[in-house]
Amino acid sequence: MPGNASGRQLSRGGLQPSTETRSTLRTAATGRSFAAAARACAARLMASGSGLEIPRLRAACLDPFRPQTAYAGAFTLARNLLLAGIGTSEDWERSNGDPVNFMLHTVQRAAAGFNQRIIDRVAHTNIVFGIYPSSWSLREPERRNRNHLFVAVEATHISVVYLREALELLAKTDPRLPATFYGMLLDGVSQWILCYDESAVESYYEYRLESYKEAVADGEAQEGLERPQTIENAKGPWLSRKFKPWPARRIRNVISSIPARSETRQILEAAVQLRRLARKRKRGRPDWKALEECFPNGCYTVPFSILAFYEQDLVCEAFQFEEQDWLNSGEDSSPAFFSVLDPNNIHSITKAFEELKHFLAMLEAFGGLLALLPGADLLEVEK
């Protein structure tokens, strides 16, 4: 998966070459776009659901808090949600004293203050609140730790962004702006929003290059045999080492010199806002051990967005290759964002919900930026 600082790959160990994938050495068919091809696999990879307005509680995920198992525990969690200021007395009344129903209203309220349409430009999501971090898997945890409760966000639809057109637009104003923007974009999403980007393609490129060299050494026909694209070629001339990004201390002055209502300035200001918001709150270290206990056989993680440069570039190829590996693995999907809270600890509850709200604010800011960029698409689950 991508090199986001907060991310951690839980899959079986990266890209594994197979005989079926040898055909990727040949020139791809021109009549089928990456977005169309990716939709077919995305529909099988992603969780079912339709977005923020109705967060999903996985069936039985709150069983430990139901009357027949731990009725007192349900009221303890409800009480602590109220004491933490996360739940409200109005939601308690709406729930008719049912603590589990109150938990659902509490999660809905946490998401209600954000612009769903803007967030949907990045990804459609499920918010999961329970002892298991995913609404997608049919498996139950082998051991239930009642001091571990997950607040997680998983993607049901993801965006793919082709950056080349935006980079060319920015270069018309200043040849250093594409690198400046790209650096701010990666810096803005790295800690909070899991994206599939150039950092994820190194092992795929090495595999492709090795396969290409083997094919040449074996004397295969040169017609149609392609040397793999490098990431430098995919990124294009405006992100070459020739053009250095503007120093951080100069960016504000550079943006101020650009006409106020121009498309270029709006894009740069949105990127600055995204990066500023990312730095406003430091991401807490995820409890990977608690997550791994839910996936003893391994898992893969669907990102919220793919940051490519154009259709069928190296990033797109690597994602298609890797998602096929996920589909063949038989593993479950783990959420791309999660926090673990202790239902008996008010500080833990407060921290988890604050992180959830900041993450949703990040998605909102990222969606606002994507709305300004040419070349964005949404990979939808086909029903």
C-alpha positions in Angstrom: 0.0 0.0 0.0 1.0 3.6 -0.3 3.7 5.2 1.8 1.5 7.2 4.1 3.2 7.7 7.3 0.2 6.5 9.3 -0.3 3.5 7.0 0.8 -0.1 7.6 0.5 -2.9 5.2 -1.1 -6.0 6.8 -1.2 -8.1 3.6 0.8 -11.2 2.9 3.9 -9.5 1.8 3.6 -7.3 -1.2 3.3 -8.1 -4.9 3.7 -11.7 -5.9 4.4 -12.4 -9.6 2.4 -15.0 -11.3 2.1 -16.5 -14.8 -1.2 -14.8 -15.4 0.4 -11.3 -14.9 3.1 -11.9 -17.5 0.7 -10.6 -20.1 1.1 -7.1 -18.6 4.4 -6.9 -20.4 2.4 -6.5 -23.6 0.9 -3.3 -24.8 -2.5 -2.7 -23.1 -5.6 -2.6 -25.1 -6.4 1.0 -26.1 -10.2 0.7 -26.0 -10.6 0.2 -22.3 -9.8 3.0 -19.9 -8.3 2.5 -16.5 -11.4 3.9 -14.7 -13.7 1.5 -16.5 -11.4 -1.5 -15.9 -10.9 -0.6 -12.2 -14.6 -0.4 -11.5 -15.0 -4.1 -12.2 -12.5 -5.0 -9.5 -13.5 -2.2 -7.2 -17.0 -3.5 -6.9 -15.7 -6.8 -5.6 -13.0 -5.3 -3.3 -15.0 -2.7 -1.5 -17.5 -2.8 1.3 -21.2 -2.4 0.6 -22.8 0.8 1.6 -23.6 4.3 0.4 -22.0 7.0 2.4 -21.8 9.2 5.4 -25.4 10.0 6.1 -26.2 6.6 7.5 -23.2 5.1 9.2 -23.4 1.3 9.4 -23.2 -0.7 12.5 -22.1 -4.2 11.6 -24.5 -6.9 12.5 -23.7 -8.2 16.0 -20.8 -5.8 16.4 -22.4 -4.3 19.6 -23.5 -7.7 21.0 -21.4 -7.3 24.1 -23.5 -4.3 25.1 -26.9 -5.9 24.6 -29.0 -7.0 27.5 -28.5 -10.7 27.1 -24.8 -10.4 27.4 -23.7 -7.3 29.2 -26.5 -4.9 29.9 -24.6 -3.0 32.5 -21.7 -2.5 30.0 -24.1 -0.9 27.5 -25.2 1.7 30.0 -21.6 2.3 31.1 -20.6 3.1 27.5 -23.7 5.3 27.0 -23.0 7.1 30.3 -19.4 7.7 29.3 -20.4 9.0 25.9 -22.6 11.5 27.6 -19.9 12.5 30.2 -17.4 12.9 27.4 -19.7 15.3 25.6 -19.8 13.0 22.5 -23.4 11.9 23.1 -26.3 14.3 23.9 -29.3 14.1 26.2 -31.5 14.7 23.1 -30.1 11.6 21.4 -30.7 9.6 24.6 -34.3 10.7 24.6 -34.7 9.8 20.9 -33.3 6.4 21.7 -36.0 5.7 24.3 -33.4 4.6 26.8 -31.9 1.9 24.5 -28.1 2.3 24.9 -27.3 0.5 21.6 -29.7 2.8 19.6 -28.1 5.7 21.4 -24.7 4.6 20.1 -25.9 4.7 16.6 -27.4 8.2 17.0 -24.1 9.3 18.5 -22.1 8.2 15.5 -24.6 9.8 13.2 -24.3 13.1 15.0 -20.5 13.0 14.8 -20.8 12.8 11.0 -23.7 15.1 10.5 -21.7 18.3 10.7 -19.7 17.6 7.5 -20.6 18.2 3.9 -21.3 14.7 2.5 -21.4 15.8 -1.1 -17.9 17.3 -0.9 -16.6 14.2 0.9 -18.2 12.0 -1.7 -15.7 13.5 -4.3 -13.0 11.6 -2.4 -14.8 8.5 -1.4 -18.1 7.1 -0.2 -17.7 5.7 3.2 -19.0 3.5 6.0 -18.4 4.6 9.6 -18.1 1.5 11.8 -18.6 1.6 15.5 -18.2 -1.8 17.3 -15.9 -4.6 18.4 -15.0 -5.4 14.8 -13.4 -2.7 12.6 -15.1 -3.7 9.3 -18.8 -3.9 8.2 -17.7 -6.0 5.2 -16.2 -9.2 6.6 -18.4 -12.1 7.7 -15.9 -13.3 10.2 -16.2 -12.7 13.9 -13.1 -12.0 16.1 -11.8 -15.2 17.7 -11.4 -13.4 21.0 -13.5 -10.4 22.0 -11.7 -7.8 24.1 -14.4 -5.8 25.7 -11.9 -3.0 26.4 -11.4 -2.5 22.7 -14.0 -0.8 20.6 -13.3 0.4 17.1 -14.3 3.7 15.4 -13.4 3.1 11.8 -14.0 4.5 8.3 -13.9 2.2 5.2 -14.4 3.1 1.6 -17.3 1.8 -0.6 -16.4 4.0 -3.6 -12.9 5.6 -4.2 -11.7 8.4 -6.4 -8.9 8.3 -9.0 -7.2 11.5 -9.8 -5.1 12.1 -12.9 -2.8 15.0 -12.0 -1.1 15.6 -15.3 -3.7 18.1 -16.6 -3.6 20.1 -13.3 0.2 20.2 -13.3 0.2 21.6 -16.9 -2.3 24.2 -15.9 -0.2 25.3 -13.0 2.9 25.4 -15.1 1.4 28.0 -17.4 1.7 30.5 -14.5 5.0 29.4 -13.1 7.1 26.3 -13.9 7.8 25.8 -10.2 4.2 25.6 -9.2 3.5 21.9 -10.2 6.2 20.6 -7.9 5.1 23.0 -5.2 1.5 21.9 -5.5 2.4 18.2 -5.6 4.5 18.4 -2.5 1.7 20.2 -0.6 -0.8 17.5 -1.8 1.3 14.6 -0.6 2.2 16.3 2.6 -1.5 17.1 3.2 -2.8 13.6 2.9 0.1 11.6 4.2 -0.8 11.4 7.9 -4.5 11.1 7.6 -5.9 10.0 4.2 -4.6 6.7 2.8 -4.0 7.2 -0.9 -2.5 4.9 -3.5 0.3 7.0 -5.0 3.8 6.8 -6.5 5.3 5.5 -3.3 3.4 2.2 -3.8 4.7 1.2 -7.2 8.4 0.5 -6.5 8.0 -3.3 -6.1 5.7 -3.5 -9.1 8.1 -1.7 -11.3 11.0 -3.9 -10.2 8.9 -7.0 -11.0 7.9 -5.6 -14.4 11.5 -4.7 -15.2 12.8 -8.1 -14.2 10.1 -9.8 -16.2 11.0 -7.7 -19.2 14.7 -8.5 -19.0 13.8 -12.2 -18.7 11.6 -12.1 -21.8 14.4 -10.4 -23.8 16.9 -12.9 -22.6 14.6 -15.8 -23.6 14.4 -14.4 -27.1 10.8 -13.5 -27.1 9.6 -11.5 -30.1 10.2 -7.8 -29.7 7.0 -6.8 -31.4 4.6 -5.7 -28.7 7.1 -6.2 -25.9 7.2 -3.1 -23.7 9.9 -1.9 -21.4 8.1 -0.8 -18.2 7.5 2.8 -17.7 9.5 4.6 -15.0 7.8 6.7 -12.4 9.8 9.7 -13.6 8.2 9.3 -17.1 4.8 8.9 -15.6 5.1 12.1 -13.6 6.1 14.1 -16.6 8.4 17.0 -17.2 7.0 19.4 -14.7 7.9 17.2 -11.7 11.4 16.6 -12.9 14.4 17.6 -10.8 14.8 20.6 -13.1 12.0 22.4 -11.4 12.3 22.9 -7.6 9.3 23.6 -5.5 9.0 27.0 -3.9 10.3 27.1 -0.3 7.5 27.0 2.3 8.3 30.5 3.5 7.7 31.8 0.0 4.5 30.0 -0.9 2.1 32.5 0.5 3.8 35.4 -1.4 3.8 33.4 -4.6 0.1 32.6 -4.3 -0.7 36.3 -3.5 0.9 37.3 -6.8 -1.6 35.2 -8.8 -4.9 36.7 -9.8 -7.4 36.2 -7.0 -10.2 34.3 -8.9 -8.0 32.3 -11.2 -8.2 28.6 -11.3 -4.6 28.3 -10.5 -4.9 30.3 -7.3 -7.9 28.5 -6.1 -6.2 25.1 -6.5 -3.1 26.3 -4.6 -5.1 27.9 -1.8 -7.1 24.6 -1.4 -3.8 22.7 -1.2 -2.5 25.1 1.4 -5.7 24.7 3.4 -5.4 20.9 3.2 -1.8 20.9 4.5 -2.6 23.4 7.2 -5.5 21.2 8.5 -3.3 18.1 8.4 -0.7 19.8 10.6 -3.3 21.2 13.0 -3.7 17.9 14.8 -1.1 15.2 15.1 -2.4 11.7 14.2 -2.4 9.4 17.2 -0.4 6.1 16.7 -3.0 3.5 15.6 -3.2 0.4 17.8 -2.0 -2.1 15.1 -2.0 -5.0 17.6 -5.7 -4.6 18.2 -6.4 -4.5 14.5 -4.2 -7.5 13.7 -6.1 -9.6 16.3 -9.2 -9.1 14.1 -7.4 -10.3 11.0 -5.3 -13.3 12.0 -5.0 -14.5 8.4 -3.9 -11.1 7.0 -5.9 -8.4 5.2 -5.6 -5.8 2.6 -6.7 -2.1 2.8 -8.7 -0.2 0.1 -7.4 3.4 -0.1 -9.6 6.4 -0.2 -8.1 7.7 -3.5 -5.6 6.8 -6.2 -3.2 9.7 -7.1 -2.1 8.9 -10.7 -0.8 11.1 -13.5 -2.9 9.9 -16.4 -4.9 6.9 -17.5 -2.9 3.6 -17.6 0.3 5.2 -16.2 2.6 3.2 -13.9 0.5 4.0 -10.8 -2.7 2.8 -12.5 -1.0 -0.4 -13.7 0.4 -1.1 -10.2 -3.0 -0.6 -8.6 -4.7 -3.0 -11.1 -2.0 -5.6 -10.4 -2.2 -5.2 -6.7 -6.0 -5.3 -6.5 -6.1 -8.5 -8.4 -3.7 -9.9 -5.8 -6.1 -8.8 -3.1 -9.0 -10.5 -4.8 -7.1 -13.7 -5.2 -5.8 -13.7 -1.6 -9.0 -14.6 0.2 -8.2 -12.1 2.8 -10.6 -9.6 4.4 -10.6 -5.8 3.9 -9.4 -3.7 6.8 -10.4 -0.1 7.2 -8.1 2.7 5.9 -8.8 4.8 9.0 -9.5 3.5 12.5 -9.1 4.4 16.2 -9.4 2.1 19.2 -11.2 3.2 22.3 -11.7 1.8 25.8 -15.5 2.1 26.5 -14.6 2.5 30.2 -12.2 5.4 29.7 -13.7 8.8 29.0 -10.4 10.2 27.8 -10.0 7.3 25.4 -13.6 7.9 24.1 -13.0 11.6 23.6 -9.7 11.1 21.8 -11.2 8.5 19.3 -14.2 10.7 18.4 -12.0 13.8 18.1 -9.8 11.9 15.6 -12.8 10.7 13.7 -14.1 14.3 13.4 -10.7 15.6 12.3 -10.4 12.8 9.7 -13.8 13.7 8.3 -12.7 17.4 8.2 -9.6 16.2 6.2 -11.8 14.3 3.8 -13.9 17.4 3.4 -10.9 19.6 2.6 -9.5 17.0 0.2 -12.9 16.8 -1.5 -12.9 20.6 -1.9 -9.5 20.4 -3.6 -10.5 17.6 -5.9 -13.5 19.6 -7.0 -11.1 22.1 -8.4 -8.9 19.7 -10.3 -9.5 18.6 -13.9 -9.1 14.8 -14.3 -10.8 13.3 -11.3 -13.1 10.3 -11.4 -15.0 8.2 -8.9 -14.8 4.5 -9.0 -18.3 3.4 -8.0 -19.6 0.0 -6.9 -21.7 -1.4 -9.8 -25.0 -2.9 -8.6 
